[in-house]
């Protein structure tokens, strides 16, 4: 039994010493390093000869040393049995890395503290990826906000300037038509009809570009309102486990808006179905119509609306596809990640 026990203990020691992905080492009760493995050398840059006997505060940034953080961590580990922390640590060459640290108090059979076990992981790459994701979320939020603000400005300018000026022209043409002889009245009335048609198209443009008010009405109701205002026959199936945040909801609305515009212009569909669902930690949306399909389903073939849908989705970290539906019709499908914590 004794040799077997010795071999098991020796194998465990060799395992700890050989691990390279984790820094595993021991501290005495005062916090001085008494053992060192290959992972600790790789992560921190010290050899065993460099570091054994030195206080573990060597690994902490100066501001943490001044605040007494190393000693505080040992007190917590002693009182609670273990402590886990994430923060900056310092390598031998002075560079910093983001570490996940677990300190475990080690007691013998009599209850006496014999030291601490310390396990360190270099989490710098994970933290960098998380920071890049945070930056991307912030950039997306600014981009969506800027786009919606510009849409609102354009809508106001068109409504308050161009449309009002054309309404004034329309009123003058009507007045002029009533005063002209019959042989000239028809020409002016035709001109007036063209002006009214242009006003109608501009008002429709304003409707398309104005912010949808999703933060007040919610995504589903905003889509339902858009369908009703454009006189489209459609159904919205809401299978979301939770509502998207404002930025994602606006992006979803805009892609659906572009898809529905394509349906109205090209598909000659009698109905359309929008399905909102939660898939793979994000939002999957399908816009399906029963029309004749689009003349060209290649988003790179020059159809600006298809390119815009794809770029909006990819800009938010997702994807967008447009495919022909078996039996007729078109399927616009896109997915956006849920970037909220």
Secondary structure as GFF3:
##gff-version 3
##sequence-region A 1 341
A	DSSP	alpha_helix	2	18	.	.	.	ID=ss1
A	DSSP	beta_strand	23	27	.	.	.	ID=ss2
A	DSSP	alpha_helix	38	44	.	.	.	ID=ss3
A	DSSP	alpha_helix	48	51	.	.	.	ID=ss4
A	DSSP	three_ten_helix	56	59	.	.	.	ID=ss5
A	DSSP	alpha_helix	62	67	.	.	.	ID=ss6
A	DSSP	alpha_helix	69	80	.	.	.	ID=ss7
A	DSSP	beta_strand	82	90	.	.	.	ID=ss8
A	DSSP	beta_strand	96	107	.	.	.	ID=ss9
A	DSSP	beta_strand	113	122	.	.	.	ID=ss10
A	DSSP	alpha_helix	124	157	.	.	.	ID=ss11
A	DSSP	pi_helix	158	163	.	.	.	ID=ss12
A	DSSP	alpha_helix	164	179	.	.	.	ID=ss13
A	DSSP	alpha_helix	182	209	.	.	.	ID=ss14
A	DSSP	alpha_helix	214	217	.	.	.	ID=ss15
A	DSSP	alpha_helix	219	229	.	.	.	ID=ss16
A	DSSP	beta_strand	234	239	.	.	.	ID=ss17
A	DSSP	alpha_helix	246	262	.	.	.	ID=ss18
A	DSSP	pi_helix	263	267	.	.	.	ID=ss19
A	DSSP	beta_strand	272	279	.	.	.	ID=ss20
A	DSSP	beta_strand	282	289	.	.	.	ID=ss21
A	DSSP	alpha_helix	304	315	.	.	.	ID=ss22
A	DSSP	beta_strand	319	324	.	.	.	ID=ss23
A	DSSP	beta_strand	330	337	.	.	.	ID=ss24
###
